[in-house]
Amino acid sequence: MGDAGSAGQLDEPLRHLLDGLTPSVLSVINKLNDGGNRVWIVGGAIRDALKGLVPHDIDIATDASPEAVIALIPNAIPTGIQFGTVTVPPREGDGQVEITTLRADGEYIDGRRPNSVTYGATIEEDLERRDFTVNAMALDPVNRTLIDPHLGRNDLDNGILRAVGDPMRRFKEDGLRVLRAYRFMAHPSGPYLPDESLAHTLHDGGAVSLLVGVSKERVLMEMERLLTFPSVEDTLVRMERDGVLSVVFGTEWSVVSPEGLDDCFDDEVNPWALRIARFALLLRRTDSDSRLILLDGLRMSGQDRSAVLAVCERLGQLPDPMDKGQLRRYRVALGTHLGAQLAADRCLDPSLANSVHNSLMALAPLKAGESPLVNGLMVVNRLSMEAGPELGRIKSLLYRVQVESDLSDAESIWEAAGELNGPAQMWP
C-alpha cells in the first residue's frame, strides 16, 4: 500500500479533505499503514467535507489493536482504552487525533456505554454501531475510496437525517443521541429533516423519555453546541413541540421561547456570547426566581449562569447610539457580557442593536482606563464622613461621572459631580 498522499479516484470534496490532512494526521495514518494495518477516516470530517465545511477534528478507525496502536505511536494516550480508543496529543497549530480500533459492541446496560466490545470487526460492521447514516461513512486515505454501506452520502445530499437501523435501538444505546438528533437537524452542514421513522420515534415513539436518564452535564454540553449554530429556531420549535425542552429545562415548555433566536447570529459574535444570548432569550418570559432554578437544574457553571441572568435582566435597555456618555457607561457596566447582550437585544430590536454596536466600535477607549480614580479613602478625607452605605453611593456616583464624561483626574471628577445628588448606578 502507498502513502496516504498517493493519487486516486474520489470526487473533489473528499480529494480536498485528503490533500489537506495535517502533518499529525498524515503521520498517524502512515505509521499505522507501514505497520501493516488498515486505516480509515470516520465521523464528522467526511460529512463536513462533503458539505464544503472545514473539519475541526479527524477521527481514525483501524484494524490494529489498541496495544498495537500504542506500540506504533508511543505518545498516544489511552483515553478510552476499554473501548479501543487512544488519542494522539495535538502538535503546535494542529489538532489531536482520536484512533479507535474496529469493534462490535455488546449490550448497552447503562444507556450510555456497551458492557463489552469485541475487536476484529470489519469496517462495515464498525459502521453498524454509528448513530446516523450521515455519520456512518468511512474514507480509506490510502486506497482513496469511500465506504458508505448505509447511503449516508445520499441522505446528506437530500438533507435527510436517518438512524442507522432502528432509531429506538440507537437511542436506547445512549439517550443523549435523542438530543444529538435535534442538534444534527440544525447542523451548519444541513439543515436536515428526520425521515419518517426517526420523526415518529422522536415525536410520539417514546424516545424523549430516554433523556431523563442522561446526566445534566451531558445535556448541557449538547445544548451549548446546538446554540452556537447559525440557524436553530426551527429545530428548537420542533424540540418544544416534541417535549424535549421540557425535559432539558425540567419544566413545562410554555415558559421557554424559541422565536427570534436566529437573529442573534453574527459572524463577529463569539460562540460563548452567542450561547449565553440564546439561553437568555429562551428564558426571557420567566421570572428571575424561575430562571435561577432552571439554570441550576442544568448544572450550568456559576460564571455562565450569572451571565445569562444579567443578560435577561438588561434586555431592552440599550443606550442611545448617539450619546457617548451613555455608550461609555453601557460598555463599562456590561464588561465581558457586552457581546452576549448585544446579540440578545438584536433579536428584539435589530436596527437599534446594530446602531449601538457600530457606535461602540467607533468609541475611543477611556483616557484613564476603567479603574476608579477616586477611592473610598479619598472620599472619607474630603467629606469627613464615616464608612457606610452613603460612602458606597458616593463612590459609585463619582465613578459613573468619571466614565460618562471620560475624565482622567480626580479633581475634574469632583467638579463634574457637583453636589453629589446624581444617580449612582452605572447602567441604566
N, C-alpha and C positions, 0 to 999 in steps of 0.2 A: 504494500500500500504506500501511496505517496504522502507527502506532507499535506497539512491542512490547506495550504495555499494553492494546490495544483488546480489546473483548469478542468472544467466540466460543464454539463448542461443543466442550467437552472434558469428560471425567469429572473428578471432584473432585480426585484427587491431582495431575493434570497442571495443572489450573487453579491449584491451590495453589502448584505449582512456579513457574509463570509470574508469578503475582501477588506472589510473594516474591522475585523476582530483585533482586539488589543494584544500587545505582547504577552500579557499574563494569560489570556485565554488560549492563544496560539501555543504557548509553552506547555500548558496543561494538555491540550489535545495531542501535541506531538510526542510528549513523554508517554502518555498512555498508548498512543498508536505504536510508537517504537518498541514498547513493551509487549506488543502482540495482542493488544486489546482493541475492541470496537469502541467507538466514541460517537455520541450524538449530542447535538444541541437540542434542548427541550424547553417547553414552557413558554412564557410570555414573550421572549425575544423573537420567536418566529411569528407569533401573532402581530406584534407591534411592527416588525419589519415589513410584513405583507400589507400593512395598512399605512406604510410610509412614515411611521414614528421611529424615533431613535431609541433602541432598547437600553434600559438602565442597568440591567443585570443579565448575565449569561449563566444559565444552569446547564450542567453537563450530566448526561447519563452514560454509564459504561458497563460492560460485562465483566470488568475487573472487580474482584472482591475488595471490600474496604481495606483489608490488610495489604493487598497488592497495590492499591492506590497510594497508601501512605508510604510503602516501600519505594515507589517510583517518584513520589512527590513528598519528601520528608518534612517540608514545612506545612503540610496540610494539617488542619486541626480537626479532631473528631467531634464535631459539633452535634451530630446526631447519629453516632456510630451504631446504635441499636437498630436504626432504620436504614443503615447503609450510607449515611451521608457524612461527608467531610467537607471542610471549607478551606480554600487556599486564600490566605490574607491578601488584602489589596496592596499593590505597589503604589508608589507615589504617582498620583494622576491617573490611577487605574482602579477598577472596582474589584471586589472579591469574587471568587469563582466557587460555586457550590457544585460538588460532584456527588452523585448518588448512584449506587450500584443497582442494576436492573433487578426488580424484585416483584414477587406476588405477595399480596397482603393476606393475613389471616383475618379472623373476625374482629370487628370493632366493638369492644365491650363498653368502653367509657365514652363513646360518642365523640372521640377525637383522634385516637391512635389505634392501629391494629395491635392485637395482643401477640402477634408473631409475624415475622416476614420470612419469605423463602427466596434465597438468591438463585440465580441460574435461569431467570425468566428471559424470554425473548423481548426485543424492543416492542413488538406488538402487544405482548402480554403486559408489559410495564405500562403501556399507554392505556390499557383497560381500566386502570385504577384512578385515572385522572377525573377531574370533576366535569368539565365541559369540553365539547368537541373542539372548540377553538383553542383549547389548551392541550389537546391530545395529539399534537403533531411532533415529529422529530426530524431533525435535519442532520444528515451524515456529512460532516465537513470534509471528509477525506474523499469519498466517492461522489460527493456533491449531489445527493439525492434527497428528496423529501419523502418521509414515511407518513402517510395520512390515512390510517385504516377507518377512521370514523367520519371522513369527509368534512373535517374541520375547515379546510380551505373554502369549500363550497358554502358552508354556513357563514364564514367570515365575509365572503363576498356578498352574501344576501342579507347580512345584518340579523342573523338568527342566533339565538342562544339556546343550545340544546345540551342536555345532560348526556354523558357517556353511559348508555344503558338506561336503567330505571332511575328516574330522578329521586324517588323516595329512598332508594338504597344508597345513593350517593350522599343524600342529606343525613341519613342515619349514621353513616360513617363519620361525619363531622358536622355537627349542627351549624357551625359557622358558615358552611357552604351556602346556607339559605341567604345570609347577608351578602356573601360573595356574589351570589346570582344577581342581586339587585345592583351591586357595585359594577358588575360587568355590563349590565344594561346601560349604564351611564358612562362607560369607559371611553376615553378620548378616541380609541380606535373604532368605536361604534358610531351611533348608538345601536344597541341590539334589542330585538324583541324576542321574548321567550317563545319557543314553539308550543303547540297546544298542550302537550304532555307536561312540560315544565310549568306553563302558566296555570294549569289546573292544580298541579301539586302545590304550588305556592299559594294560590288563592283560596282553595277550599279542600285541599288534599291532606291537610294536617301538618305540612312541613314547618309552618311558622312556629308551632308549639315546641319544636326541637330547639329553638333559640333560647328557651327558658333555661336549659341546662348548660349553656355556654357562659364562660366567665365574663363578667362585665368588662374586664380589661381587654379581652379579645374583641368583644363587641365594640368597645370604644375605638380601638385601633382601626377596625374595619370602617366604622362611620367616619373617622377622621380622614381616611383615604378617599372615601366617596366624596366628602365635602370639599375636596381640593380639585375636583374635576370641573371643566368649564360649564357643562350643562347637566344639572342634577334635578331640576324642578320636576320634570315628567316622571323620573324614577321615584322621587320622594312622594309624589302624589300616588303612585302605584303602591309604594310601601305603606302609605297611610291607609289606602283602600283595603289592602290585604292584611292589615292589623300588625304589620311589622313595627311601625313606630311606637305603637302601644307597648310592645314587648321591650323595645330598646329603651324607652323612657320610663317604663313601668307605670304608665297612667293612661287614661283614656285619650284616644287620638285627637279629640276635638281641641285639645289645648295647644297643639302644635300647628304651625302654619308654613307649609312648603312654598306658597306662592311668592314669586318675585326673586327667588334665590339665584336665578341665572344672571340677574342684573348685577350681582356682586362681582362677577368675574372680570378681571382685567389682567393682562399680561404683567403689569407692573406690581400687582399685589402678590406678596409672598404667600406661600402655602399656609403658614401659621395664621397670618392675619385673615386669610380667606376662610379658613375653617372656623375661626373664632367668630367672624362676622356671621357666618351661616348658622352656627349654633345659636347665636343671639337672636337671629331672625326667626328661627324655628320656635323659640320660646318667648317671642315678643308679646304674645297675648296672655301670658301667665303673670301672676303677681310675684313680687320679689321672694316671698317665702316659698312658693311652689318651685320657682327656678332653682333655689338653693337645694331643695330636696331632690329635684330631678337630676341636677348635676352631681350631687353626692352619690346618687344611685348609679351613675355612670362610671364612678371611680375616676373622675377627671382630676388632674393634678391641681394643687392649690393655685398655682400661677394661672393656668388656663381657666379655671373656674372664676377667679377674680376678674380676668379679662372679659369673659362672657357676661358676667353680671354688670360690669362697668359699661360695656357697650350697650347692653339692654337699657340701662338707666339713662344713657345720653342720646338715645335715638331721637331724631327730630330736633336736636339742639345745635344745629350748625351755626357758625359765625357769619356775619356779613362779609362776603368776599372782598368788599371794597374798604373795609375798616381794618387798618393794620394793627391797631391796638387789640381788637377782638381776635384777630388771627394769631397774634403773638401769645395772648393768654390761652387760646384754644390749643395751640401747639404744645405749650409747656404743660398745661393741665392734663392732656391726654398722653403725653410721653410715648411709651412703647405701644400704646393702644391706638395710636393715631391711624395707622393703615387699616386696622380692622374696623375702626369707627367709620371712616370714610367709605369703606367697602359696604358696610351695612346700610349707611344712610343713602348710598347710591341707589339702593332698591326702593327707597321711599321717595326721594326727590333727586333723580339723576342729574338734572340740569344744575341745581344748586350745589350738589356734592362735587360735581366736576369743576364748577367755578371755584369753589373753596380749595380744591386740590391744586388747581392751576395757580391760584393766588399764593398758596403756601409754598409752592415750588419756587416762586419768584421772590419770596420774602427773605430778606437778609438774616443771617444769624444774629442773636442778641450780642450787643457790644461787650457786655460784661459776662457773657455766658449765662447759664441757668441756675447758678448758685446765688442765694440771697446775699446782698451786700450789707444789710442791717440785721445783726443778730440780737438775741434776747438781752444780752448784757448791755449792748449799746442802747437799747430801748429803756432798760431799767435805769441806767445812769442819766439819760437825757430827761426822762419824765419823772424820776424819783418815785418809781412805783414798785410794787412787790410782784412776785411771780403769781400767776393765776390765769383764769380764762381770758381776762381782759388783755393781759400781755400777749397771749397767743393770738387774739383777734388783731391786735395792732401789728404784730409781726407779719401776719398773713396779708393785712391791708397794704403794708409797705412793700411787700414782695410783689403783690399784684400791681401796684403803681410802677415799680421798677420794670416789670416785664411789659406792661401795657405801653409805657412811654419809652421803652428801650433806654433806660438811664444807666449810667456807668459810674456814678459816685454817690456816696451815702447822703451828702448834703442836698443834692438835687432831688433825691427821693423824699426827704423830709419836706422840702419846699413844695413839691408837687402833691404831697399827701394832704397838705393844708391842716384842717382841724381834726383829722383822723376819724371822720364820720362816714367815710365811703364804704362800699361793700368790700368784704374781705375774701370771699370765696373766689378762687381763680377762674372757675367756669361752672355755670354760666354767669 
